[in-house]
């Protein structure tokens, strides 16, 4: 028998002092809130912003997705 997940499990996963930090980061960088474009920008920025963005993807239940090949740079083709 599977254990039931508590309704408000996220409150235990995120400390009180960190709640809303990713939304604030998004607003400081010109977005209206958390959106896929903000997640992509945060992943490109790296560091703590990247970790917050990937956490947002993990808890979004399919609303957001991982950016595709952000770390890979496109090579210029020779003609």
N, C-alpha and C positions, 0 to 999 in steps of 0.2 A: 504494500500500500504506500503510495507516494505521500510525502509530507506536503501540507498545504503551505504555500508562501504567504507570509503576512501581507495584508493589504498595503501597508505603508513601509515596506522594507527599505525603500530608498533613503528614508530618514536616518537609518542606521549606517548606510553606505557612505553618505556625504556628511562631513562634519558641519555643524551649524555655521561656522565662520566661512565655509566655502560655498554655501547655497547662493545661487544666483550669480556667481562670479563669471561663468561663461556667457550668460546673457549680457552682463555689463561689458565684457570684452567685446562682444559683437556690436553693441551700441557705440562703444568708443571708436570702433573701426568702420562706422558708417552704415551698419545694417539696422533694420528695425527690430531685430530680436534674433533668436536662434533660427537659422534657416540653412538649407543645404549650401548656399554660397558662402555663408559664414563658416560653416564647418570646413569647407574646402580651403578657405583663407587661413584658418587656424592651423590646419594640417601643414600647409606650406610654411607658416611662420615657425613651426616647431616648438620645442620646449614644453612648458606647462600648458600653453594654449592648445597644443596638439593633443596632449593627454586629456584635457577637458573635452575637446571635440570628439575624440574617439569614445569617451565615456558616454557622451550624449547620444552617439550613434548606437551604442550597446543597449541603452535603456529606452530607446525611442519606439520599440516594438514595430520596426519596419517603416517608420515615417521618414527616416534619413538612412543613407547608405554610406559605405566607405568610399572615399574618393578613388577614382581609377588612375593608377600609375602616376601619382603625384611626384613620387621620388625619381621617376625615370625622365630624363631630359630627351627631347626629340633630337635626333641627329640630322644634320643638314645633308641632303642628298647631293651627290656630285652629278653634274650633267655634262 
